[in-house]
Amino acid sequence: MAASVFEELARMTGMISENREGNRRHPLATVLTMAVVAVLCGADSWNAVANFARIERRWFALFLPMKHGVPSRQTFQRVFCLIKP
C-alpha cells in the first residue's frame, strides 16, 4: 500500500512543467519525488538527500524511471535552485 502513495506522489510531481534546459538525464518528477521522500525521512542537506536516494535506489526503481541511476548532490541542488516559486 505504501508504494501506491509514492506512485501517486511521482504522478503528481510529473505534472509540474519542465523548465530545465540543456543536459537533462533525470526526469524532473524523479528528482522531486526522491527529494521529497528523503526530506520526509529526515534528510536535511543535499548530501543527505543524495545519500538517501542512493541507499534506497532499488526501492525508488520500483516506481520511478531511473535510466541514469540516482541524481548527484549537485543535480538535486541545481534542480531546486531552478524552481521558481
C-alpha positions in Angstrom: 0.0 0.0 0.0 2.8 2.4 0.8 4.2 2.1 -2.8 0.9 3.4 -4.2 1.2 6.6 -2.1 4.6 7.2 -3.5 3.4 6.3 -7.0 0.8 9.0 -6.6 3.5 11.4 -5.5 5.6 10.6 -8.5 2.5 11.1 -10.7 1.7 14.5 -9.2 5.3 15.7 -9.5 5.2 14.6 -13.1 2.5 17.3 -13.7 5.0 20.1 -12.9 6.2 21.7 -16.1 9.8 21.1 -17.1 11.8 24.4 -17.4 15.3 23.0 -17.4 17.5 23.4 -20.5 20.5 21.5 -21.7 21.5 18.2 -20.2 18.5 16.5 -18.5 19.5 13.0 -17.6 17.0 12.6 -14.8 13.3 13.3 -15.2 12.1 16.2 -13.1 9.4 14.0 -11.4 12.2 11.6 -10.3 14.4 14.3 -8.8 11.4 15.9 -7.0 10.0 12.7 -5.7 13.3 11.4 -4.4 14.0 14.7 -2.6 10.5 14.9 -1.0 10.7 11.4 0.3 14.3 11.9 1.5 13.3 15.1 3.4 10.2 13.3 4.9 12.7 10.7 6.2 14.9 13.2 7.8 17.4 14.4 5.1 18.5 18.0 5.9 21.1 18.7 3.2 21.7 18.0 -0.5 24.3 15.4 0.5 21.8 13.7 2.8 19.1 13.7 0.0 21.6 12.2 -2.5 22.8 9.6 0.1 19.3 8.6 0.9 18.4 8.2 -2.8 21.5 6.0 -3.3 20.7 3.8 -0.3 17.0 3.4 -1.4 17.7 3.2 -5.2 16.2 -0.2 -5.5 13.0 0.8 -3.8 12.8 4.0 -5.9 13.3 2.0 -9.1 10.0 0.2 -8.3 8.0 3.3 -9.4 10.4 5.9 -10.8 12.3 5.9 -14.1 16.0 5.7 -13.3 17.7 5.0 -16.6 20.8 7.0 -15.5 20.8 5.9 -11.9 20.5 8.3 -8.9 21.0 12.0 -9.4 24.1 13.5 -7.7 24.0 16.1 -4.9 24.8 18.8 -7.4 21.8 17.7 -9.6 19.4 17.9 -6.7 20.7 21.3 -5.7 20.7 22.7 -9.2 17.1 21.5 -10.0 15.8 23.1 -6.8 17.6 26.3 -7.5 15.8 26.5 -10.9 12.4 26.2 -9.4 10.5 29.5 -9.5 8.0 29.8 -6.6 
